Amino acid sequence: MKNSKYRNMILSALFLALAYVLPFLTGSIPQIGSMLCPMHIPVLLCGFVCGAPWGTAIGFIAPLLRSFTLGMPPLFPTALCMAAELAAYGLFSGLFYRILPRRRCFIYASLVIAMLIGRIVWGTVRFLCTGLDASKFGFAAFWTGAVVNAVPGIIVQIVLIPIIIILLEKANLISDR
């Protein structure tokens, strides 16, 4: 499709805007706002809808843009680690969605694989940022940051994203699969 490049550019800009704005909305819920991982949803959707290259770019840019313009998240190490994590989300959600068979179970598989790889990337970059010092960032800190504190966001992502993708497929709004 000739216009798919422009379509993906416009949709990616929309997903970037959502990644920028959603933390404002969830931040109004102090107890679990950041635990909802609001920036993850638009990045994962971008990977599914626009493809791996666009999802990777938006995932990398979103936390850095918020950090540079708002100071949140703090650039080092939080935004830097999130940029790597979200880039992995965008890359792998788009990649696995494109290469796996066209069945609903594979939407879930693409999502879960992307979420697992993204969290591993986050942990790896965070460990590198601590100077490879396990006393500063060991397995317990990884588990707490990547899983325990993110359970509400993980649940929202696993429930919401496949529903959105299925609806977009039914409406023939996802192309070039």
C-alpha positions in Angstrom: 0.0 0.0 0.0 1.5 3.3 -1.1 0.2 5.3 1.8 1.2 2.8 4.5 4.4 4.8 5.3 2.4 7.9 6.0 -0.3 6.0 7.8 2.4 4.4 10.1 4.0 7.7 10.6 0.7 9.3 11.7 -0.3 6.4 13.9 3.2 6.3 15.5 2.9 10.0 16.3 -0.5 9.2 17.9 1.0 6.4 19.9 3.9 8.6 21.0 1.4 11.3 22.1 -0.5 8.7 24.1 2.7 7.4 25.7 3.5 11.1 26.7 0.0 11.8 28.1 -1.2 8.5 29.7 1.2 8.9 32.7 -0.6 12.1 33.6 -3.9 10.2 33.8 -2.6 7.3 35.8 -0.5 9.6 38.0 -3.7 10.8 39.6 -4.0 7.4 41.2 -1.1 7.6 43.7 -1.2 4.1 45.0 -1.0 2.2 41.7 -0.5 4.9 39.0 3.0 4.0 38.0 2.3 0.3 38.6 -0.1 0.5 35.6 2.9 1.0 33.3 1.0 3.5 31.2 3.7 4.1 28.6 3.9 0.4 27.8 0.4 0.2 26.3 0.9 2.6 23.4 4.3 1.3 22.6 3.1 -2.3 22.4 0.1 -1.3 20.3 2.4 0.6 18.0 4.5 -2.5 17.4 1.3 -4.5 16.6 -0.3 -1.9 14.4 2.6 -0.2 12.7 5.3 -2.9 12.8 8.6 -3.5 14.6 10.6 -0.6 13.2 8.0 2.0 14.3 7.3 0.3 17.6 11.0 0.2 18.3 11.5 3.9 17.6 8.4 5.0 19.6 9.5 2.8 22.5 12.9 4.3 22.5 11.8 7.9 22.1 8.8 8.0 24.5 10.6 7.8 27.9 13.5 10.0 26.8 11.1 12.7 25.5 9.2 12.7 28.8 12.5 12.9 30.7 13.9 15.7 28.6 10.7 17.8 28.6 9.2 17.0 32.0 12.1 15.6 34.1 10.0 12.4 34.6 11.1 9.8 34.6 14.6 10.8 35.7 17.0 10.4 32.8 19.6 8.2 34.5 19.0 5.4 35.1 15.2 5.2 34.9 14.5 6.8 31.4 17.5 5.2 29.9 16.5 1.7 31.1 12.9 2.3 30.1 14.0 3.4 26.6 15.7 0.1 26.1 12.8 -1.9 27.6 10.1 -0.1 25.6 12.2 -0.3 22.4 12.2 -4.1 22.9 8.5 -4.1 23.5 7.9 -2.3 20.2 10.3 -4.4 18.3 9.2 -7.8 19.5 5.5 -7.2 19.6 5.7 -6.1 16.0 8.1 -8.8 14.9 6.2 -11.8 16.5 2.8 -10.5 15.4 4.1 -10.4 11.8 5.8 -13.8 11.8 3.5 -15.9 13.8 0.3 -17.5 12.3 -2.9 -15.5 12.1 -4.7 -16.9 15.1 -5.9 -15.1 18.3 -3.7 -17.3 20.5 -0.6 -15.9 18.7 -1.7 -12.3 19.5 -1.3 -13.3 23.2 1.9 -15.2 22.5 3.4 -12.1 20.7 2.4 -9.9 23.6 3.7 -12.1 26.3 7.0 -12.8 24.5 7.5 -9.1 24.0 6.7 -8.4 27.6 9.2 -11.0 28.9 12.0 -9.9 26.6 11.4 -6.2 27.4 11.6 -6.9 31.1 14.8 -8.9 30.6 16.2 -6.0 28.6 15.2 -3.6 31.3 16.9 -5.7 34.0 20.1 -6.1 31.9 20.4 -2.4 31.2 19.6 -1.5 34.8 22.4 -4.0 35.9 24.8 -2.4 33.4 23.9 1.1 34.8 24.9 0.0 38.3 28.3 -1.0 37.1 27.6 -4.7 37.1 27.2 -4.6 40.8 24.8 -7.2 42.1 24.7 -5.6 45.5 23.1 -2.5 43.9 20.8 -4.3 41.5 20.5 -8.1 42.0 17.9 -10.6 41.2 15.6 -9.5 44.1 15.6 -5.9 42.8 15.0 -7.1 39.2 12.1 -9.3 40.3 10.5 -6.5 42.4 10.9 -3.9 39.6 10.0 -6.1 36.6 7.3 -8.2 38.1 6.0 -7.5 41.6 5.6 -3.7 41.2 4.3 -4.2 37.6 1.5 -6.7 38.3 -1.4 -4.2 37.8 0.2 -3.1 34.5 0.9 -6.6 33.3 -2.8 -7.5 33.9 -4.1 -4.5 32.1 -1.7 -5.2 29.2 -2.7 -8.8 28.9 -6.4 -8.0 29.0 -6.6 -4.8 27.0 -4.1 -5.1 24.2 -5.4 -8.3 22.6 -8.9 -7.0 22.7 -7.8 -3.8 20.9 -5.8 -5.8 18.3 -8.7 -8.2 17.7 -11.1 -5.3 17.2 -8.7 -3.6 14.9 -8.3 -6.8 12.9 -12.1 -7.2 12.6 -12.3 -3.6 11.3 -9.5 -4.3 8.8 -7.5 -1.4 10.3 -4.3 -3.5 10.7 -2.7 -4.0 7.3 0.5 -5.4 5.9 0.5 -8.4 8.2 
